[in-house]
Amino acid sequence: MGVAARLFLWYMNPPYRTRSKTPARFEPEKVDDIAGVFAAFDSRQARVLALLQEAKGRAIDRVQVVSPFDARFSYNLFAAFKLFAAHQRRHIWQAERVGGRG
């Protein structure tokens, strides 16, 4: 992992170190079907796990991907999987905090 990916990984892992505004195109929609949201989350997690299994034994540190948040940044696929996991941990942490308020 390069320096930028390591920094982003540090930033993404909960708890917050600093707060930042999410770009408008990534703002979540208001949902009423919480069970559906959890089902979709679980389904996507299963898909990522399947992709990780498919990647086993491959040189994912040599495949570069462009950040979906900012095209100026790219990192290898290994870093992308690590960043995705950190991002998901952050969402779970946020959901737990919101759930504790109610």
N, C-alpha and C positions, 0 to 999 in steps of 0.2 A: 504494500500500500504506500502511496506517495504521501507527502506532507499534507497536501490539501485534503485528501480523503481521511487521514488520521485526525485532522483538526475538525472536519465535519462530523466524524464519528464521535469525537469527544463532545461536540456541541449537541448532537442528536440524542445521546443517551440521557435518560432521566436521572435525577431531577433537573429542572431548568437551571441553566447557568446564566443565561440572558434570555429575554423574551424578544420575539421578533414577529412582525406581521406576516401572515401567510399571503402569498400572492392570490389575487382575486380568483384566478382560474382554478385554484386548489381549495377554495373555501368550501366546506361541506354544506350540503343542502339540509334544510330542516326535514327531519323524518319523524313519523309517528309510529312506524313499525320497528320498534327496538329489537324485537326477536329476529326480524329479517336482517337487520344490520349485523347482529351477531352471527347469524347463519352465513351471510356473505363474507364476513371477516374470516370465519373458520374455513370456508371454502377456498378463499384466496391463500390462506396459510397452508392448506393442504397442497395447493398447486405449487407454491414456492418450495415446499419440502420435496415434491416430485421433481421439480427442476434441479434441486440440489442433488438428488439421487442420480439424475441423468448426467450431471456435471462431474460426478465422481471419476477420478482418474484423468480428467482433462486439464489442460493448461489454462485454467480460467484466470490466472494471473497475467496472461499474455493477451487476453481479449479486452480491448478498450470499449467503453460505453460512454455516451454523453449523458450528463445529468439531465433528468427531466425537468428540473427546477431552473437551471441556468446553463444554457448551451455553451457558455464560456469554460465550463468545467467538464473534465472527463476523468475517468478512473477505470481501473481494471474490473473485471467481472467479480473477482474475489471481494474487492472493496464494495462493489454494488450490493452483493449479498449481505455483507456485514452492515452496510448503511441501511438496507431495507429492514434488517432485524432490529437495529437501534430505533428506527423510525416507528416500527410496530410497538416496541417496548414503550416508546414515548406516548403513543396513542392509548395503550393499556393503562399506563400511569395516569394520563389525563382523565380517562374514563373512571378510574377508581376514585380520583379526587372529586369528580362531579357527582358520582354515586354516593359519596360520603356526605354530601351537602344536603341531600334530600331526606 
